[in-house]
């Protein structure tokens, strides 16, 4: 089976911009921070929001806009 999928729980992205949370369920981060994705599509939101946490801080989970991150060179 050559079509192995990457486990979304292990996927990481890098912040392109600073993001300040507007609500308690959102994640704040700074440009260059590495975020571990816990959910790529957040229920009740369109595809522009994901859920994750800052690497090293799994207790600080929250939603964030997908447009604020890149998957290039995040690992």
mmCIF file of the N, C-alpha and C atoms, coordinates in Angstrom:
data_MODEL
# 
_entry.id   MODEL 
# 
loop_
_atom_site.group_PDB 
_atom_site.id 
_atom_site.type_symbol 
_atom_site.label_atom_id 
_atom_site.label_alt_id 
_atom_site.label_comp_id 
_atom_site.label_asym_id 
_atom_site.label_entity_id 
_atom_site.label_seq_id 
_atom_site.pdbx_PDB_ins_code 
_atom_site.Cartn_x 
_atom_site.Cartn_y 
_atom_site.Cartn_z 
_atom_site.occupancy 
_atom_site.B_iso_or_equiv 
_atom_site.pdbx_formal_charge 
_atom_site.auth_seq_id 
_atom_site.auth_comp_id 
_atom_site.auth_asym_id 
_atom_site.auth_atom_id 
_atom_site.pdbx_PDB_model_num 
ATOM 1   N N  . UNK A 1 1  ? 0.849   -1.190 0.000  1.00 0.00 ? 1  UNK A N  1 
ATOM 2   C CA . UNK A 1 1  ? 0.000   0.000  0.000  1.00 0.00 ? 1  UNK A CA 1 
ATOM 3   C C  . UNK A 1 1  ? 0.884   1.240  0.000  1.00 0.00 ? 1  UNK A C  1 
ATOM 4   N N  . UNK A 1 2  ? 1.067   1.843  -1.175 1.00 0.00 ? 2  UNK A N  1 
ATOM 5   C CA . UNK A 1 2  ? 1.933   3.004  -1.297 1.00 0.00 ? 2  UNK A CA 1 
ATOM 6   C C  . UNK A 1 2  ? 1.233   4.314  -1.017 1.00 0.00 ? 2  UNK A C  1 
ATOM 7   N N  . UNK A 1 3  ? -0.075  4.280  -0.733 1.00 0.00 ? 3  UNK A N  1 
ATOM 8   C CA . UNK A 1 3  ? -0.821  5.516  -0.531 1.00 0.00 ? 3  UNK A CA 1 
ATOM 9   C C  . UNK A 1 3  ? -1.006  5.873  0.929  1.00 0.00 ? 3  UNK A C  1 
ATOM 10  N N  . UNK A 1 4  ? 0.047   5.782  1.713  1.00 0.00 ? 4  UNK A N  1 
ATOM 11  C CA . UNK A 1 4  ? -0.056  6.094  3.145  1.00 0.00 ? 4  UNK A CA 1 
ATOM 12  C C  . UNK A 1 4  ? -0.395  7.564  3.345  1.00 0.00 ? 4  UNK A C  1 
ATOM 13  N N  . UNK A 1 5  ? -1.339  7.819  4.205  1.00 0.00 ? 5  UNK A N  1 
ATOM 14  C CA . UNK A 1 5  ? -1.750  9.196  4.500  1.00 0.00 ? 5  UNK A CA 1 
ATOM 15  C C  . UNK A 1 5  ? -1.036  9.704  5.740  1.00 0.00 ? 5  UNK A C  1 
ATOM 16  N N  . UNK A 1 6  ? -0.739  10.984 5.739  1.00 0.00 ? 6  UNK A N  1 
ATOM 17  C CA . UNK A 1 6  ? -0.162  11.601 6.928  1.00 0.00 ? 6  UNK A CA 1 
ATOM 18  C C  . UNK A 1 6  ? -1.256  11.731 7.977  1.00 0.00 ? 6  UNK A C  1 
ATOM 19  N N  . UNK A 1 7  ? -0.980  11.306 9.188  1.00 0.00 ? 7  UNK A N  1 
ATOM 20  C CA . UNK A 1 7  ? -1.935  11.446 10.281 1.00 0.00 ? 7  UNK A CA 1 
ATOM 21  C C  . UNK A 1 7  ? -2.103  12.924 10.604 1.00 0.00 ? 7  UNK A C  1 
ATOM 22  N N  . UNK A 1 8  ? -3.314  13.429 10.503 1.00 0.00 ? 8  UNK A N  1 
ATOM 23  C CA . UNK A 1 8  ? -3.561  14.858 10.721 1.00 0.00 ? 8  UNK A CA 1 
ATOM 24  C C  . UNK A 1 8  ? -3.151  15.277 12.128 1.00 0.00 ? 8  UNK A C  1 
ATOM 25  N N  . UNK A 1 9  ? -3.199  14.356 13.085 1.00 0.00 ? 9  UNK A N  1 
ATOM 26  C CA . UNK A 1 9  ? -2.825  14.701 14.459 1.00 0.00 ? 9  UNK A CA 1 
ATOM 27  C C  . UNK A 1 9  ? -1.341  15.043 14.570 1.00 0.00 ? 9  UNK A C  1 
ATOM 28  N N  . UNK A 1 10 ? -0.545  14.566 13.614 1.00 0.00 ? 10 UNK A N  1 
ATOM 29  C CA . UNK A 1 10 ? 0.886   14.833 13.640 1.00 0.00 ? 10 UNK A CA 1 
ATOM 30  C C  . UNK A 1 10 ? 1.278   16.006 12.739 1.00 0.00 ? 10 UNK A C  1 
ATOM 31  N N  . UNK A 1 11 ? 0.322   16.593 12.061 1.00 0.00 ? 11 UNK A N  1 
ATOM 32  C CA . UNK A 1 11 ? 0.627   17.639 11.091 1.00 0.00 ? 11 UNK A CA 1 
ATOM 33  C C  . UNK A 1 11 ? 0.931   18.953 11.794 1.00 0.00 ? 11 UNK A C  1 
ATOM 34  N N  . UNK A 1 12 ? 1.915   19.647 11.277 1.00 0.00 ? 12 UNK A N  1 
ATOM 35  C CA . UNK A 1 12 ? 2.321   20.929 11.859 1.00 0.00 ? 12 UNK A CA 1 
ATOM 36  C C  . UNK A 1 12 ? 2.275   22.014 10.800 1.00 0.00 ? 12 UNK A C  1 
ATOM 37  N N  . UNK A 1 13 ? 2.101   23.225 11.246 1.00 0.00 ? 13 UNK A N  1 
ATOM 38  C CA . UNK A 1 13 ? 2.150   24.371 10.349 1.00 0.00 ? 13 UNK A CA 1 
ATOM 39  C C  . UNK A 1 13 ? 2.926   25.491 11.040 1.00 0.00 ? 13 UNK A C  1 
ATOM 40  N N  . UNK A 1 14 ? 3.315   26.483 10.260 1.00 0.00 ? 14 UNK A N  1 
ATOM 41  C CA . UNK A 1 14 ? 4.084   27.613 10.787 1.00 0.00 ? 14 UNK A CA 1 
ATOM 42  C C  . UNK A 1 14 ? 3.283   28.886 10.586 1.00 0.00 ? 14 UNK A C  1 
ATOM 43  N N  . UNK A 1 15 ? 3.244   29.724 11.618 1.00 0.00 ? 15 UNK A N  1 
ATOM 44  C CA . UNK A 1 15 ? 2.484   30.973 11.561 1.00 0.00 ? 15 UNK A CA 1 
ATOM 45  C C  . UNK A 1 15 ? 3.155   31.974 10.625 1.00 0.00 ? 15 UNK A C  1 
ATOM 46  N N  . UNK A 1 16 ? 2.376   32.512 9.702  1.00 0.00 ? 16 UNK A N  1 
ATOM 47  C CA . UNK A 1 16 ? 2.860   33.547 8.790  1.00 0.00 ? 16 UNK A CA 1 
ATOM 48  C C  . UNK A 1 16 ? 2.763   34.933 9.413  1.00 0.00 ? 16 UNK A C  1 
ATOM 49  N N  . UNK A 1 17 ? 1.814   35.105 10.321 1.00 0.00 ? 17 UNK A N  1 
ATOM 50  C CA . UNK A 1 17 ? 1.532   36.405 10.930 1.00 0.00 ? 17 UNK A CA 1 
ATOM 51  C C  . UNK A 1 17 ? 1.243   36.221 12.417 1.00 0.00 ? 17 UNK A C  1 
ATOM 52  N N  . UNK A 1 18 ? 1.307   37.308 13.169 1.00 0.00 ? 18 UNK A N  1 
ATOM 53  C CA . UNK A 1 18 ? 0.818   37.308 14.545 1.00 0.00 ? 18 UNK A CA 1 
ATOM 54  C C  . UNK A 1 18 ? -0.702  37.164 14.512 1.00 0.00 ? 18 UNK A C  1 
ATOM 55  N N  . UNK A 1 19 ? -1.247  36.461 15.484 1.00 0.00 ? 19 UNK A N  1 
ATOM 56  C CA . UNK A 1 19 ? -2.698  36.297 15.587 1.00 0.00 ? 19 UNK A CA 1 
ATOM 57  C C  . UNK A 1 19 ? -3.106  36.486 17.043 1.00 0.00 ? 19 UNK A C  1 
ATOM 58  N N  . UNK A 1 20 ? -3.978  37.433 17.289 1.00 0.00 ? 20 UNK A N  1 
ATOM 59  C CA . UNK A 1 20 ? -4.492  37.694 18.632 1.00 0.00 ? 20 UNK A CA 1 
ATOM 60  C C  . UNK A 1 20 ? -5.913  37.146 18.712 1.00 0.00 ? 20 UNK A C  1 
ATOM 61  N N  . UNK A 1 21 ? -6.162  36.240 19.646 1.00 0.00 ? 21 UNK A N  1 
ATOM 62  C CA . UNK A 1 21 ? -7.482  35.624 19.792 1.00 0.00 ? 21 UNK A CA 1 
ATOM 63  C C  . UNK A 1 21 ? -8.531  36.675 20.133 1.00 0.00 ? 21 UNK A C  1 
ATOM 64  N N  . UNK A 1 22 ? -9.680  36.595 19.454 1.00 0.00 ? 22 UNK A N  1 
ATOM 65  C CA . UNK A 1 22 ? -10.814 37.475 19.751 1.00 0.00 ? 22 UNK A CA 1 
ATOM 66  C C  . UNK A 1 22 ? -11.771 36.837 20.744 1.00 0.00 ? 22 UNK A C  1 
ATOM 67  N N  . UNK A 1 23 ? -11.750 35.505 20.831 1.00 0.00 ? 23 UNK A N  1 
ATOM 68  C CA . UNK A 1 23 ? -12.643 34.764 21.717 1.00 0.00 ? 23 UNK A CA 1 
ATOM 69  C C  . UNK A 1 23 ? -11.839 33.739 22.511 1.00 0.00 ? 23 UNK A C  1 
ATOM 70  N N  . UNK A 1 24 ? -12.426 33.231 23.585 1.00 0.00 ? 24 UNK A N  1 
ATOM 71  C CA . UNK A 1 24 ? -11.746 32.287 24.460 1.00 0.00 ? 24 UNK A CA 1 
ATOM 72  C C  . UNK A 1 24 ? -11.413 30.955 23.823 1.00 0.00 ? 24 UNK A C  1 
ATOM 73  N N  . UNK A 1 25 ? -12.125 30.609 22.721 1.00 0.00 ? 25 UNK A N  1 
ATOM 74  C CA . UNK A 1 25 ? -11.862 29.325 22.066 1.00 0.00 ? 25 UNK A CA 1 
ATOM 75  C C  . UNK A 1 25 ? -10.876 29.453 20.909 1.00 0.00 ? 25 UNK A C  1 
ATOM 76  N N  . UNK A 1 26 ? -10.255 30.626 20.767 1.00 0.00 ? 26 UNK A N  1 
ATOM 77  C CA . UNK A 1 26 ? -9.289  30.855 19.699 1.00 0.00 ? 26 UNK A CA 1 
ATOM 78  C C  . UNK A 1 26 ? -7.858  30.834 20.231 1.00 0.00 ? 26 UNK A C  1 
ATOM 79  N N  . UNK A 1 27 ? -6.911  30.578 19.340 1.00 0.00 ? 27 UNK A N  1 
ATOM 80  C CA . UNK A 1 27 ? -5.503  30.457 19.689 1.00 0.00 ? 27 UNK A CA 1 
ATOM 81  C C  . UNK A 1 27 ? -4.752  31.727 19.300 1.00 0.00 ? 27 UNK A C  1 
ATOM 82  N N  . UNK A 1 28 ? -3.993  32.280 20.230 1.00 0.00 ? 28 UNK A N  1 
ATOM 83  C CA . UNK A 1 28 ? -3.093  33.401 19.932 1.00 0.00 ? 28 UNK A CA 1 
ATOM 84  C C  . UNK A 1 28 ? -1.706  32.845 19.642 1.00 0.00 ? 28 UNK A C  1 
ATOM 85  N N  . UNK A 1 29 ? -1.024  33.447 18.671 1.00 0.00 ? 29 UNK A N  1 
ATOM 86  C CA . UNK A 1 29 ? 0.347   33.034 18.360 1.00 0.00 ? 29 UNK A CA 1 
ATOM 87  C C  . UNK A 1 29 ? 1.082   34.173 17.675 1.00 0.00 ? 29 UNK A C  1 
ATOM 88  N N  . UNK A 1 30 ? 2.383   33.996 17.543 1.00 0.00 ? 30 UNK A N  1 
ATOM 89  C CA . UNK A 1 30 ? 3.253   34.991 16.920 1.00 0.00 ? 30 UNK A CA 1 
ATOM 90  C C  . UNK A 1 30 ? 3.804   34.438 15.611 1.00 0.00 ? 30 UNK A C  1 
ATOM 91  N N  . UNK A 1 31 ? 4.175   35.327 14.708 1.00 0.00 ? 31 UNK A N  1 
ATOM 92  C CA . UNK A 1 31 ? 4.782   34.931 13.443 1.00 0.00 ? 31 UNK A CA 1 
ATOM 93  C C  . UNK A 1 31 ? 5.964   33.996 13.695 1.00 0.00 ? 31 UNK A C  1 
ATOM 94  N N  . UNK A 1 32 ? 5.998   32.881 12.973 1.00 0.00 ? 32 UNK A N  1 
ATOM 95  C CA . UNK A 1 32 ? 7.081   31.915 13.111 1.00 0.00 ? 32 UNK A CA 1 
ATOM 96  C C  . UNK A 1 32 ? 6.805   30.793 14.091 1.00 0.00 ? 32 UNK A C  1 
ATOM 97  N N  . UNK A 1 33 ? 5.758   30.926 14.933 1.00 0.00 ? 33 UNK A N  1 
ATOM 98  C CA . UNK A 1 33 ? 5.413   29.854 15.870 1.00 0.00 ? 33 UNK A CA 1 
ATOM 99  C C  . UNK A 1 33 ? 5.003   28.594 15.103 1.00 0.00 ? 33 UNK A C  1 
ATOM 100 N N  . UNK A 1 34 ? 5.313   27.438 15.671 1.00 0.00 ? 34 UNK A N  1 
ATOM 101 C CA . UNK A 1 34 ? 4.904   26.157 15.093 1.00 0.00 ? 34 UNK A CA 1 
ATOM 102 C C  . UNK A 1 34 ? 3.657   25.679 15.833 1.00 0.00 ? 34 UNK A C  1 
ATOM 103 N N  . UNK A 1 35 ? 2.631   25.334 15.058 1.00 0.00 ? 35 UNK A N  1 
ATOM 104 C CA . UNK A 1 35 ? 1.344   24.906 15.603 1.00 0.00 ? 35 UNK A CA 1 
ATOM 105 C C  . UNK A 1 35 ? 1.096   23.466 15.177 1.00 0.00 ? 35 UNK A C  1 
ATOM 106 N N  . UNK A 1 36 ? 0.699   22.619 16.135 1.00 0.00 ? 36 UNK A N  1 
ATOM 107 C CA . UNK A 1 36 ? 0.320   21.235 15.852 1.00 0.00 ? 36 UNK A CA 1 
ATOM 108 C C  . UNK A 1 36 ? -1.185  21.228 15.591 1.00 0.00 ? 36 UNK A C  1 
ATOM 109 N N  . UNK A 1 37 ? -1.594  20.686 14.447 1.00 0.00 ? 37 UNK A N  1 
ATOM 110 C CA . UNK A 1 37 ? -3.009  20.662 14.058 1.00 0.00 ? 37 UNK A CA 1 
ATOM 111 C C  . UNK A 1 37 ? -3.717  19.519 14.780 1.00 0.00 ? 37 UNK A C  1 
ATOM 112 N N  . UNK A 1 38 ? -4.804  19.818 15.475 1.00 0.00 ? 38 UNK A N  1 
ATOM 113 C CA . UNK A 1 38 ? -5.613  18.759 16.081 1.00 0.00 ? 38 UNK A CA 1 
ATOM 114 C C  . UNK A 1 38 ? -6.866  18.483 15.247 1.00 0.00 ? 38 UNK A C  1 
ATOM 115 N N  . UNK A 1 39 ? -7.412  19.509 14.596 1.00 0.00 ? 39 UNK A N  1 
ATOM 116 C CA . UNK A 1 39 ? -8.544  19.340 13.671 1.00 0.00 ? 39 UNK A CA 1 
ATOM 117 C C  . UNK A 1 39 ? -8.355  20.294 12.503 1.00 0.00 ? 39 UNK A C  1 
ATOM 118 N N  . UNK A 1 40 ? -8.398  19.741 11.277 1.00 0.00 ? 40 UNK A N  1 
ATOM 119 C CA . UNK A 1 40 ? -8.211  20.588 10.100 1.00 0.00 ? 40 UNK A CA 1 
ATOM 120 C C  . UNK A 1 40 ? -9.483  21.346 9.753  1.00 0.00 ? 40 UNK A C  1 
ATOM 121 N N  . UNK A 1 41 ? -10.639 20.716 10.011 1.00 0.00 ? 41 UNK A N  1 
ATOM 122 C CA . UNK A 1 41 ? -11.910 21.399 9.748  1.00 0.00 ? 41 UNK A CA 1 
ATOM 123 C C  . UNK A 1 41 ? -12.680 21.475 11.057 1.00 0.00 ? 41 UNK A C  1 
ATOM 124 N N  . UNK A 1 42 ? -13.016 22.674 11.455 1.00 0.00 ? 42 UNK A N  1 
ATOM 125 C CA . UNK A 1 42 ? -13.739 22.877 12.708 1.00 0.00 ? 42 UNK A CA 1 
ATOM 126 C C  . UNK A 1 42 ? -15.235 22.847 12.415 1.00 0.00 ? 42 UNK A C  1 
ATOM 127 N N  . UNK A 1 43 ? -15.960 22.004 13.132 1.00 0.00 ? 43 UNK A N  1 
ATOM 128 C CA . UNK A 1 43 ? -17.399 21.862 12.969 1.00 0.00 ? 43 UNK A CA 1 
ATOM 129 C C  . UNK A 1 43 ? -18.099 23.197 13.180 1.00 0.00 ? 43 UNK A C  1 
ATOM 130 N N  . UNK A 1 44 ? -19.006 23.530 12.273 1.00 0.00 ? 44 UNK A N  1 
ATOM 131 C CA . UNK A 1 44 ? -19.742 24.784 12.392 1.00 0.00 ? 44 UNK A CA 1 
ATOM 132 C C  . UNK A 1 44 ? -19.023 25.966 11.765 1.00 0.00 ? 44 UNK A C  1 
ATOM 133 N N  . UNK A 1 45 ? -17.806 25.751 11.304 1.00 0.00 ? 45 UNK A N  1 
ATOM 134 C CA . UNK A 1 45 ? -17.040 26.804 10.633 1.00 0.00 ? 45 UNK A CA 1 
ATOM 135 C C  . UNK A 1 45 ? -16.794 26.356 9.192  1.00 0.00 ? 45 UNK A C  1 
ATOM 136 N N  . UNK A 1 46 ? -16.450 27.304 8.326  1.00 0.00 ? 46 UNK A N  1 
ATOM 137 C CA . UNK A 1 46 ? -16.082 26.902 6.975  1.00 0.00 ? 46 UNK A CA 1 
ATOM 138 C C  . UNK A 1 46 ? -14.632 26.412 6.983  1.00 0.00 ? 46 UNK A C  1 
ATOM 139 N N  . UNK A 1 47 ? -14.090 26.127 5.819  1.00 0.00 ? 47 UNK A N  1 
ATOM 140 C CA . UNK A 1 47 ? -12.748 25.538 5.732  1.00 0.00 ? 47 UNK A CA 1 
ATOM 141 C C  . UNK A 1 47 ? -11.630 26.505 6.080  1.00 0.00 ? 47 UNK A C  1 
ATOM 142 N N  . UNK A 1 48 ? -11.957 27.718 6.483  1.00 0.00 ? 48 UNK A N  1 
ATOM 143 C CA . UNK A 1 48 ? -10.911 28.699 6.769  1.00 0.00 ? 48 UNK A CA 1 
ATOM 144 C C  . UNK A 1 48 ? -10.428 28.649 8.213  1.00 0.00 ? 48 UNK A C  1 
ATOM 145 N N  . UNK A 1 49 ? -10.992 27.771 9.033  1.00 0.00 ? 49 UNK A N  1 
ATOM 146 C CA . UNK A 1 49 ? -10.586 27.655 10.444 1.00 0.00 ? 49 UNK A CA 1 
ATOM 147 C C  . UNK A 1 49 ? -10.097 26.251 10.747 1.00 0.00 ? 49 UNK A C  1 
ATOM 148 N N  . UNK A 1 50 ? -9.043  26.171 11.542 1.00 0.00 ? 50 UNK A N  1 
ATOM 149 C CA . UNK A 1 50 ? -8.512  24.900 12.020 1.00 0.00 ? 50 UNK A CA 1 
ATOM 150 C C  . UNK A 1 50 ? -8.377  24.996 13.537 1.00 0.00 ? 50 UNK A C  1 
ATOM 151 N N  . UNK A 1 51 ? -8.118  23.844 14.171 1.00 0.00 ? 51 UNK A N  1 
ATOM 152 C CA . UNK A 1 51 ? -7.886  23.830 15.612 1.00 0.00 ? 51 UNK A CA 1 
ATOM 153 C C  . UNK A 1 51 ? -6.522  23.202 15.871 1.00 0.00 ? 51 UNK A C  1 
ATOM 154 N N  . UNK A 1 52 ? -5.802  23.772 16.819 1.00 0.00 ? 52 UNK A N  1 
ATOM 155 C CA . UNK A 1 52 ? -4.493  23.235 17.150 1.00 0.00 ? 52 UNK A CA 1 
ATOM 156 C C  . UNK A 1 52 ? -3.934  23.895 18.391 1.00 0.00 ? 52 UNK A C  1 
ATOM 157 N N  . UNK A 1 53 ? -2.647  23.612 18.642 1.00 0.00 ? 53 UNK A N  1 
ATOM 158 C CA . UNK A 1 53 ? -1.972  24.173 19.816 1.00 0.00 ? 53 UNK A CA 1 
ATOM 159 C C  . UNK A 1 53 ? -0.520  24.465 19.470 1.00 0.00 ? 53 UNK A C  1 
ATOM 160 N N  . UNK A 1 54 ? 0.069   25.379 20.209 1.00 0.00 ? 54 UNK A N  1 
ATOM 161 C CA . UNK A 1 54 ? 1.474   25.705 20.022 1.00 0.00 ? 54 UNK A CA 1 
ATOM 162 C C  . UNK A 1 54 ? 2.322   24.523 20.449 1.00 0.00 ? 54 UNK A C  1 
ATOM 163 N N  . UNK A 1 55 ? 3.329   24.206 19.674 1.00 0.00 ? 55 UNK A N  1 
ATOM 164 C CA . UNK A 1 55 ? 4.207   23.087 20.001 1.00 0.00 ? 55 UNK A CA 1 
ATOM 165 C C  . UNK A 1 55 ? 4.793   23.315 21.391 1.00 0.00 ? 55 UNK A C  1 
ATOM 166 N N  . UNK A 1 56 ? 4.727   22.293 22.227 1.00 0.00 ? 56 UNK A N  1 
ATOM 167 C CA . UNK A 1 56 ? 5.211   22.415 23.597 1.00 0.00 ? 56 UNK A CA 1 
ATOM 168 C C  . UNK A 1 56 ? 4.162   22.911 24.578 1.00 0.00 ? 56 UNK A C  1 
ATOM 169 N N  . UNK A 1 57 ? 2.978   23.315 24.080 1.00 0.00 ? 57 UNK A N  1 
ATOM 170 C CA . UNK A 1 57 ? 1.900   23.805 24.960 1.00 0.00 ? 57 UNK A CA 1 
ATOM 171 C C  . UNK A 1 57 ? 0.565   23.168 24.578 1.00 0.00 ? 57 UNK A C  1 
ATOM 172 N N  . UNK A 1 58 ? 0.432   21.847 24.684 1.00 0.00 ? 58 UNK A N  1 
ATOM 173 C CA . UNK A 1 58 ? -0.804  21.188 24.249 1.00 0.00 ? 58 UNK A CA 1 
ATOM 174 C C  . UNK A 1 58 ? -2.045  21.588 25.040 1.00 0.00 ? 58 UNK A C  1 
ATOM 175 N N  . UNK A 1 59 ? -1.870  22.168 26.211 1.00 0.00 ? 59 UNK A N  1 
ATOM 176 C CA . UNK A 1 59 ? -3.033  22.591 27.001 1.00 0.00 ? 59 UNK A CA 1 
ATOM 177 C C  . UNK A 1 59 ? -3.633  23.891 26.468 1.00 0.00 ? 59 UNK A C  1 
ATOM 178 N N  . UNK A 1 60 ? -2.931  24.597 25.607 1.00 0.00 ? 60 UNK A N  1 
ATOM 179 C CA . UNK A 1 60 ? -3.412  25.866 25.040 1.00 0.00 ? 60 UNK A CA 1 
ATOM 180 C C  . UNK A 1 60 ? -3.991  25.643 23.653 1.00 0.00 ? 60 UNK A C  1 
ATOM 181 N N  . UNK A 1 61 ? -4.997  24.797 23.545 1.00 0.00 ? 61 UNK A N  1 
ATOM 182 C CA . UNK A 1 61 ? -5.610  24.473 22.257 1.00 0.00 ? 61 UNK A CA 1 
ATOM 183 C C  . UNK A 1 61 ? -6.644  25.533 21.892 1.00 0.00 ? 61 UNK A C  1 
ATOM 184 N N  . UNK A 1 62 ? -6.746  25.837 20.599 1.00 0.00 ? 62 UNK A N  1 
ATOM 185 C CA . UNK A 1 62 ? -7.755  26.785 20.156 1.00 0.00 ? 62 UNK A CA 1 
ATOM 186 C C  . UNK A 1 62 ? -7.870  26.824 18.641 1.00 0.00 ? 62 UNK A C  1 
ATOM 187 N N  . UNK A 1 63 ? -8.903  27.514 18.171 1.00 0.00 ? 63 UNK A N  1 
ATOM 188 C CA . UNK A 1 63 ? -9.125  27.664 16.738 1.00 0.00 ? 63 UNK A CA 1 
ATOM 189 C C  . UNK A 1 63 ? -8.297  28.837 16.218 1.00 0.00 ? 63 UNK A C  1 
ATOM 190 N N  . UNK A 1 64 ? -7.971  28.756 14.918 1.00 0.00 ? 64 UNK A N  1 
ATOM 191 C CA . UNK A 1 64 ? -7.222  29.838 14.281 1.00 0.00 ? 64 UNK A CA 1 
ATOM 192 C C  . UNK A 1 64 ? -7.520  29.838 12.783 1.00 0.00 ? 64 UNK A C  1 
ATOM 193 N N  . UNK A 1 65 ? -7.351  30.991 12.129 1.00 0.00 ? 65 UNK A N  1 
ATOM 194 C CA . UNK A 1 65 ? -7.621  31.068 10.693 1.00 0.00 ? 65 UNK A CA 1 
ATOM 195 C C  . UNK A 1 65 ? -6.535  30.356 9.881  1.00 0.00 ? 65 UNK A C  1 
ATOM 196 N N  . UNK A 1 66 ? -6.951  29.500 8.968  1.00 0.00 ? 66 UNK A N  1 
ATOM 197 C CA . UNK A 1 66 ? -6.015  28.750 8.128  1.00 0.00 ? 66 UNK A CA 1 
ATOM 198 C C  . UNK A 1 66 ? -5.165  29.676 7.266  1.00 0.00 ? 66 UNK A C  1 
ATOM 199 N N  . UNK A 1 67 ? -5.678  30.849 6.959  1.00 0.00 ? 67 UNK A N  1 
ATOM 200 C CA . UNK A 1 67 ? -4.940  31.792 6.114  1.00 0.00 ? 67 UNK A CA 1 
ATOM 201 C C  . UNK A 1 67 ? -3.748  32.411 6.830  1.00 0.00 ? 67 UNK A C  1 
ATOM 202 N N  . UNK A 1 68 ? -3.627  32.210 8.137  1.00 0.00 ? 68 UNK A N  1 
ATOM 203 C CA . UNK A 1 68 ? -2.517  32.769 8.920  1.00 0.00 ? 68 UNK A CA 1 
ATOM 204 C C  . UNK A 1 68 ? -1.328  31.820 9.016  1.00 0.00 ? 68 UNK A C  1 
ATOM 205 N N  . UNK A 1 69 ? -1.440  30.615 8.416  1.00 0.00 ? 69 UNK A N  1 
ATOM 206 C CA . UNK A 1 69 ? -0.372  29.620 8.552  1.00 0.00 ? 69 UNK A CA 1 
ATOM 207 C C  . UNK A 1 69 ? 0.034   29.043 7.196  1.00 0.00 ? 69 UNK A C  1 
ATOM 208 N N  . UNK A 1 70 ? 1.209   28.420 7.174  1.00 0.00 ? 70 UNK A N  1 
ATOM 209 C CA . UNK A 1 70 ? 1.686   27.711 5.991  1.00 0.00 ? 70 UNK A CA 1 
ATOM 210 C C  . UNK A 1 70 ? 2.160   26.325 6.402  1.00 0.00 ? 70 UNK A C  1 
ATOM 211 N N  . UNK A 1 71 ? 2.056   25.376 5.483  1.00 0.00 ? 71 UNK A N  1 
ATOM 212 C CA . UNK A 1 71 ? 2.547   24.027 5.744  1.00 0.00 ? 71 UNK A CA 1 
ATOM 213 C C  . UNK A 1 71 ? 3.944   23.829 5.170  1.00 0.00 ? 71 UNK A C  1 
ATOM 214 N N  . UNK A 1 72 ? 4.521   24.858 4.566  1.00 0.00 ? 72 UNK A N  1 
ATOM 215 C CA . UNK A 1 72 ? 5.869   24.783 4.000  1.00 0.00 ? 72 UNK A CA 1 
ATOM 216 C C  . UNK A 1 72 ? 6.904   24.844 5.108  1.00 0.00 ? 72 UNK A C  1 
ATOM 217 N N  . UNK A 1 73 ? 7.800   23.879 5.146  1.00 0.00 ? 73 UNK A N  1 
ATOM 218 C CA . UNK A 1 73 ? 8.952   23.877 6.068  1.00 0.00 ? 73 UNK A CA 1 
ATOM 219 C C  . UNK A 1 73 ? 8.563   24.023 7.531  1.00 0.00 ? 73 UNK A C  1 
ATOM 220 N N  . UNK A 1 74 ? 7.438   23.418 7.926  1.00 0.00 ? 74 UNK A N  1 
ATOM 221 C CA . UNK A 1 74 ? 7.000   23.507 9.323  1.00 0.00 ? 74 UNK A CA 1 
ATOM 222 C C  . UNK A 1 74 ? 7.613   22.406 10.174 1.00 0.00 ? 74 UNK A C  1 
ATOM 223 N N  . UNK A 1 75 ? 8.120   21.354 9.542  1.00 0.00 ? 75 UNK A N  1 
ATOM 224 C CA . UNK A 1 75 ? 8.656   20.221 10.309 1.00 0.00 ? 75 UNK A CA 1 
ATOM 225 C C  . UNK A 1 75 ? 10.103  20.404 10.666 1.00 0.00 ? 75 UNK A C  1 
# 
